[in-house]
Amino acid sequence: MLDPPDRHLRAGAVAAKEKKMSMITDRDVREMVANVLEVNVTEVESETSFHVELEMDSLQKAEFIVALERACDAEFAPADAAEIDSVRDVMRLLDERHRVP
């Protein structure tokens, strides 16, 4: 029996999203944070705390998460978004999301 055509389309869409996520770099995330906070990208390092060191408020964090979701063509669960407080956290999350089991 043949697979329904929409199954292949869904598989292709998932693969495209995973590819998009895997293409996001540390630098891309740092630039998104810098744009949201209107700071120089050099102020945002991999370990810099968004909340403590950069004083990102909840509205700015929401704006950042939306920008990240658009860049990745993905949605992040509120629990995942709540755990993000540095570029390293974002990169870890993206790695977990696109890793093949």
MODELLER restraints for C-alpha pairs under 7 A, 6 or more apart:
rsr = mdl.restraints
at = mdl.atoms
rsr.add(forms.Gaussian(group=physical.xy_distance, feature=features.Distance(at['CA:17:A'], at['CA:72:A']), mean=6.64, stdev=0.5))
rsr.add(forms.Gaussian(group=physical.xy_distance, feature=features.Distance(at['CA:17:A'], at['CA:73:A']), mean=5.97, stdev=0.5))
rsr.add(forms.Gaussian(group=physical.xy_distance, feature=features.Distance(at['CA:17:A'], at['CA:74:A']), mean=6.87, stdev=0.5))
rsr.add(forms.Gaussian(group=physical.xy_distance, feature=features.Distance(at['CA:18:A'], at['CA:98:A']), mean=5.02, stdev=0.5))
rsr.add(forms.Gaussian(group=physical.xy_distance, feature=features.Distance(at['CA:20:A'], at['CA:72:A']), mean=5.45, stdev=0.5))
rsr.add(forms.Gaussian(group=physical.xy_distance, feature=features.Distance(at['CA:21:A'], at['CA:72:A']), mean=4.90, stdev=0.5))
rsr.add(forms.Gaussian(group=physical.xy_distance, feature=features.Distance(at['CA:21:A'], at['CA:94:A']), mean=6.15, stdev=0.5))
rsr.add(forms.Gaussian(group=physical.xy_distance, feature=features.Distance(at['CA:21:A'], at['CA:98:A']), mean=6.59, stdev=0.5))
rsr.add(forms.Gaussian(group=physical.xy_distance, feature=features.Distance(at['CA:22:A'], at['CA:98:A']), mean=6.57, stdev=0.5))
rsr.add(forms.Gaussian(group=physical.xy_distance, feature=features.Distance(at['CA:26:A'], at['CA:87:A']), mean=6.70, stdev=0.5))
rsr.add(forms.Gaussian(group=physical.xy_distance, feature=features.Distance(at['CA:26:A'], at['CA:91:A']), mean=6.81, stdev=0.5))
rsr.add(forms.Gaussian(group=physical.xy_distance, feature=features.Distance(at['CA:29:A'], at['CA:87:A']), mean=6.31, stdev=0.5))
rsr.add(forms.Gaussian(group=physical.xy_distance, feature=features.Distance(at['CA:30:A'], at['CA:41:A']), mean=6.18, stdev=0.5))
rsr.add(forms.Gaussian(group=physical.xy_distance, feature=features.Distance(at['CA:30:A'], at['CA:44:A']), mean=5.77, stdev=0.5))
rsr.add(forms.Gaussian(group=physical.xy_distance, feature=features.Distance(at['CA:30:A'], at['CA:87:A']), mean=6.53, stdev=0.5))
rsr.add(forms.Gaussian(group=physical.xy_distance, feature=features.Distance(at['CA:31:A'], at['CA:41:A']), mean=5.71, stdev=0.5))
rsr.add(forms.Gaussian(group=physical.xy_distance, feature=features.Distance(at['CA:32:A'], at['CA:64:A']), mean=6.77, stdev=0.5))
rsr.add(forms.Gaussian(group=physical.xy_distance, feature=features.Distance(at['CA:33:A'], at['CA:64:A']), mean=6.40, stdev=0.5))
rsr.add(forms.Gaussian(group=physical.xy_distance, feature=features.Distance(at['CA:34:A'], at['CA:40:A']), mean=5.90, stdev=0.5))
rsr.add(forms.Gaussian(group=physical.xy_distance, feature=features.Distance(at['CA:34:A'], at['CA:41:A']), mean=5.13, stdev=0.5))
rsr.add(forms.Gaussian(group=physical.xy_distance, feature=features.Distance(at['CA:34:A'], at['CA:44:A']), mean=6.84, stdev=0.5))
rsr.add(forms.Gaussian(group=physical.xy_distance, feature=features.Distance(at['CA:36:A'], at['CA:60:A']), mean=6.39, stdev=0.5))
rsr.add(forms.Gaussian(group=physical.xy_distance, feature=features.Distance(at['CA:36:A'], at['CA:63:A']), mean=6.91, stdev=0.5))
rsr.add(forms.Gaussian(group=physical.xy_distance, feature=features.Distance(at['CA:36:A'], at['CA:64:A']), mean=6.22, stdev=0.5))
rsr.add(forms.Gaussian(group=physical.xy_distance, feature=features.Distance(at['CA:46:A'], at['CA:86:A']), mean=6.32, stdev=0.5))
rsr.add(forms.Gaussian(group=physical.xy_distance, feature=features.Distance(at['CA:46:A'], at['CA:87:A']), mean=4.74, stdev=0.5))
rsr.add(forms.Gaussian(group=physical.xy_distance, feature=features.Distance(at['CA:46:A'], at['CA:88:A']), mean=5.12, stdev=0.5))
rsr.add(forms.Gaussian(group=physical.xy_distance, feature=features.Distance(at['CA:47:A'], at['CA:86:A']), mean=5.67, stdev=0.5))
rsr.add(forms.Gaussian(group=physical.xy_distance, feature=features.Distance(at['CA:47:A'], at['CA:87:A']), mean=6.48, stdev=0.5))
rsr.add(forms.Gaussian(group=physical.xy_distance, feature=features.Distance(at['CA:47:A'], at['CA:88:A']), mean=6.07, stdev=0.5))
rsr.add(forms.Gaussian(group=physical.xy_distance, feature=features.Distance(at['CA:48:A'], at['CA:86:A']), mean=5.67, stdev=0.5))
rsr.add(forms.Gaussian(group=physical.xy_distance, feature=features.Distance(at['CA:49:A'], at['CA:85:A']), mean=5.43, stdev=0.5))
rsr.add(forms.Gaussian(group=physical.xy_distance, feature=features.Distance(at['CA:49:A'], at['CA:86:A']), mean=5.09, stdev=0.5))
rsr.add(forms.Gaussian(group=physical.xy_distance, feature=features.Distance(at['CA:50:A'], at['CA:56:A']), mean=5.37, stdev=0.5))
rsr.add(forms.Gaussian(group=physical.xy_distance, feature=features.Distance(at['CA:50:A'], at['CA:85:A']), mean=5.14, stdev=0.5))
rsr.add(forms.Gaussian(group=physical.xy_distance, feature=features.Distance(at['CA:50:A'], at['CA:86:A']), mean=5.67, stdev=0.5))
rsr.add(forms.Gaussian(group=physical.xy_distance, feature=features.Distance(at['CA:51:A'], at['CA:57:A']), mean=6.82, stdev=0.5))
rsr.add(forms.Gaussian(group=physical.xy_distance, feature=features.Distance(at['CA:51:A'], at['CA:85:A']), mean=6.53, stdev=0.5))
rsr.add(forms.Gaussian(group=physical.xy_distance, feature=features.Distance(at['CA:65:A'], at['CA:81:A']), mean=6.99, stdev=0.5))
rsr.add(forms.Gaussian(group=physical.xy_distance, feature=features.Distance(at['CA:69:A'], at['CA:75:A']), mean=5.49, stdev=0.5))
rsr.add(forms.Gaussian(group=physical.xy_distance, feature=features.Distance(at['CA:84:A'], at['CA:90:A']), mean=6.09, stdev=0.5))
